[in-house]
Amino acid sequence: MATKKEYKDFILEQLSTTENITVKPMMGEYLLYKDGVLFGGIYDNRLLVKITDTNKKYGFNAELPYSGAKPMYLVGDVDDKEKLSGIISDTCKGLL
């Protein structure tokens, strides 16, 4: 199942306070970047971020973005823009 455009637009609105976010469509899903660093994506109407030592403190559940992929963390609560910005920042710190 592909991500609905409305959900992608909602997530991008929630990320609007986080600087330098870009999105690239990929086979019906969306890859998310901050400052050019791929940190996650929107898969099947779910926001998933890469698993890093710096974001384990959030206690997220790991899920597969698609069959055969590496597990990623599911960000279930996407309503708090400030918290979401912190999650993205922490994730990217672990990817550098």
Backbone bond lengths (Angstrom), bond angles and torsions (degrees), N, CA, C in turn:
res aa  C-N    CA-C-N  psi(-1)  N-CA   C-N-CA  omega(-1)  CA-C   N-CA-C  phi
1 M - - - 1.453 - - 1.529 108.82 -
2 A 1.284 117.83 130.96 1.463 122.74 179.38 1.529 110.50 -84.77
3 T 1.304 115.38 155.06 1.460 121.50 177.48 1.517 109.86 -71.34
4 K 1.311 115.97 137.79 1.464 120.88 177.44 1.524 109.71 -76.10
5 K 1.324 115.56 141.99 1.458 121.58 179.95 1.529 110.98 -56.09
6 E 1.317 117.61 -37.51 1.467 121.53 -179.20 1.530 111.44 -62.90
7 Y 1.333 116.71 -38.88 1.461 119.47 178.80 1.528 110.16 -69.59
8 K 1.326 117.08 -41.82 1.470 120.72 176.54 1.521 109.87 -58.48
9 D 1.331 117.77 -45.42 1.459 121.53 179.56 1.527 111.02 -63.33
10 F 1.330 117.37 -38.30 1.464 121.40 177.63 1.527 110.52 -62.69
11 I 1.326 117.66 -46.84 1.469 121.15 -179.87 1.528 109.89 -62.94
12 L 1.320 117.99 -42.09 1.462 119.87 179.16 1.526 111.18 -64.25
13 E 1.320 117.43 -35.03 1.470 120.55 174.82 1.529 109.85 -65.03
14 Q 1.323 117.06 -41.58 1.470 120.69 178.92 1.529 111.06 -65.18
15 L 1.317 117.46 -27.60 1.461 122.19 179.25 1.528 112.60 -92.18
16 S 1.325 117.07 5.86 1.471 120.63 -174.03 1.523 113.62 -64.93
17 T 1.322 118.65 -21.28 1.471 120.60 178.16 1.529 111.61 -88.58
18 T 1.315 117.29 -5.94 1.463 122.36 178.58 1.524 107.48 -94.51
19 E 1.324 116.22 123.93 1.466 120.31 -175.08 1.527 112.76 -72.86
20 N 1.324 114.15 149.05 1.470 124.05 170.38 1.518 114.20 61.00
21 I 1.334 116.94 40.16 1.463 121.76 174.29 1.528 108.41 -90.41
22 T 1.320 115.71 131.03 1.458 121.05 173.57 1.524 108.42 -127.83
23 V 1.316 115.04 157.00 1.460 121.18 -178.12 1.524 108.90 -131.77
24 K 1.338 115.20 141.62 1.465 120.98 176.70 1.521 108.44 -129.10
25 P 1.325 116.73 126.55 1.465 118.82 176.61 1.525 110.85 -69.40
26 M 1.331 115.70 144.01 1.467 120.87 -179.51 1.524 108.54 -149.18
27 M 1.326 116.47 101.21 1.462 122.57 173.92 1.532 112.86 51.80
28 G 1.313 117.42 47.73 1.459 122.01 176.96 1.521 114.07 85.93
29 E 1.321 116.73 -1.85 1.466 121.74 177.52 1.527 107.39 -121.96
30 Y 1.345 117.25 -176.29 1.456 120.63 -174.78 1.525 110.71 -137.90
31 L 1.329 116.35 129.35 1.451 122.26 175.94 1.525 108.22 -93.42
32 L 1.337 116.50 138.55 1.455 121.80 -177.11 1.528 110.73 -113.94
33 Y 1.327 115.48 135.31 1.456 122.96 -178.43 1.523 109.57 -128.13
34 K 1.328 116.02 146.59 1.461 122.21 169.45 1.518 106.42 -127.09
35 D 1.329 115.88 124.33 1.464 121.15 -177.54 1.527 111.21 52.03
36 G 1.324 116.53 36.65 1.461 121.58 178.04 1.515 115.44 81.54
37 V 1.339 117.30 -0.11 1.465 121.69 -179.41 1.531 109.23 -98.06
38 L 1.324 116.55 122.37 1.462 121.61 176.89 1.527 108.49 -70.65
39 F 1.334 116.74 113.69 1.466 120.46 -177.59 1.520 113.09 -112.92
40 G 1.311 118.13 -14.47 1.456 119.40 -177.91 1.511 111.53 175.47
41 G 1.320 114.08 -160.06 1.450 118.44 -179.78 1.509 111.65 -169.56
42 I 1.310 113.68 174.53 1.464 121.80 176.15 1.520 105.93 -111.52
43 Y 1.314 115.56 114.14 1.466 122.67 -176.05 1.523 109.19 -127.13
44 D 1.304 117.34 125.16 1.470 121.97 178.26 1.531 111.48 48.87
45 N 1.335 115.83 47.08 1.472 122.15 179.06 1.524 112.24 59.38
46 R 1.347 116.35 37.68 1.464 122.50 175.78 1.519 108.11 -134.44
47 L 1.331 116.22 138.43 1.454 120.93 173.54 1.520 108.09 -90.26
48 L 1.332 115.79 119.26 1.458 122.07 179.62 1.520 109.23 -121.60
49 V 1.337 116.58 140.46 1.466 121.54 176.55 1.513 108.74 -122.83
50 K 1.332 115.31 154.18 1.459 120.05 178.33 1.529 110.26 -63.16
51 I 1.305 115.63 148.78 1.459 121.76 178.75 1.531 108.35 -83.09
52 T 1.332 115.83 124.52 1.458 121.70 177.30 1.533 108.78 -136.73
53 D 1.318 115.75 163.07 1.469 119.62 175.80 1.524 111.06 -63.47
54 T 1.335 116.78 -27.57 1.461 121.06 -175.31 1.530 114.13 -82.35
55 N 1.335 118.08 -9.99 1.467 118.90 177.63 1.530 113.01 -117.55
56 K 1.317 117.48 6.46 1.472 120.55 178.27 1.512 112.31 -65.60
57 K 1.337 116.68 -25.30 1.463 121.33 -177.67 1.529 113.22 -61.66
58 Y 1.324 117.81 -17.71 1.462 121.07 -178.65 1.527 112.90 -79.86
59 G 1.319 117.20 -14.94 1.457 120.62 177.15 1.517 114.88 68.69
60 F 1.317 116.39 31.85 1.465 120.41 -179.97 1.524 111.28 -70.81
61 N 1.313 115.69 155.88 1.462 122.24 172.60 1.524 109.07 -86.73
62 A 1.315 116.20 141.45 1.460 121.43 177.37 1.532 109.39 -85.79
63 E 1.319 115.23 136.70 1.462 121.92 177.28 1.521 108.64 -139.94
64 L 1.314 115.22 160.20 1.465 120.50 176.84 1.529 109.16 -89.09
65 P 1.330 117.18 131.48 1.460 118.63 176.29 1.536 111.74 -68.29
66 Y 1.339 115.43 -33.53 1.464 122.42 177.55 1.528 107.08 -161.82
67 S 1.286 116.69 164.31 1.458 121.99 -177.47 1.524 111.22 -58.22
68 G 1.334 116.22 129.70 1.450 122.07 177.82 1.522 114.65 88.11
69 A 1.326 117.72 -1.72 1.468 121.32 -179.16 1.520 111.27 -88.91
70 K 1.322 116.14 165.47 1.456 121.59 172.87 1.528 108.52 -72.34
71 P 1.330 117.41 147.12 1.472 119.50 176.58 1.526 110.93 -62.93
72 M 1.322 114.15 150.66 1.453 122.88 175.69 1.524 107.14 -134.83
73 Y 1.331 116.11 164.32 1.462 119.49 177.10 1.519 110.90 -84.85
74 L 1.334 115.36 133.89 1.458 122.00 174.49 1.518 108.82 -85.17
75 V 1.330 116.30 122.51 1.460 121.41 174.09 1.524 106.28 -93.13
76 G 1.325 115.87 99.89 1.458 120.66 -174.33 1.512 113.91 -77.82
77 D 1.335 117.79 -38.08 1.463 121.93 -178.45 1.521 108.64 -99.48
78 V 1.315 115.74 104.10 1.462 120.40 -177.96 1.530 111.79 -110.57
79 D 1.326 116.86 15.03 1.465 120.35 -176.23 1.523 113.96 -84.23
80 D 1.317 118.75 -23.88 1.468 122.78 -177.20 1.525 109.41 -95.27
81 K 1.336 116.91 102.10 1.466 121.68 -175.96 1.523 112.07 -60.18
82 E 1.334 117.26 -40.27 1.463 120.63 -178.17 1.527 111.02 -65.84
83 K 1.335 116.62 -45.30 1.468 120.43 178.60 1.529 109.94 -64.22
84 L 1.317 116.72 -41.65 1.462 121.76 179.72 1.528 110.44 -61.24
85 S 1.315 117.28 -40.16 1.455 121.39 177.57 1.528 110.43 -62.25
86 G 1.330 117.17 -40.29 1.456 121.73 177.40 1.518 112.22 -64.59
87 I 1.323 116.09 -40.19 1.472 120.98 178.46 1.527 109.95 -61.75
88 I 1.325 116.19 -44.95 1.467 120.70 -179.26 1.531 109.81 -64.91
89 S 1.323 116.35 -43.81 1.463 120.97 179.32 1.528 110.79 -61.07
90 D 1.340 117.24 -47.01 1.451 120.96 179.10 1.524 112.39 -63.16
91 T 1.320 116.29 -39.45 1.459 120.76 178.42 1.522 110.42 -62.85
92 C 1.312 116.64 -47.19 1.466 120.27 -178.49 1.525 111.86 -65.49
93 K 1.319 118.24 -34.89 1.474 120.59 177.41 1.534 109.83 -58.56
94 G 1.312 116.44 -37.76 1.456 120.54 -179.47 1.518 114.12 -76.19
95 L 1.315 116.93 -10.93 1.459 121.16 -178.80 1.526 112.70 -98.70
96 L 1.311 116.83 -8.59 1.476 120.06 -177.51 1.513 112.12 -87.34
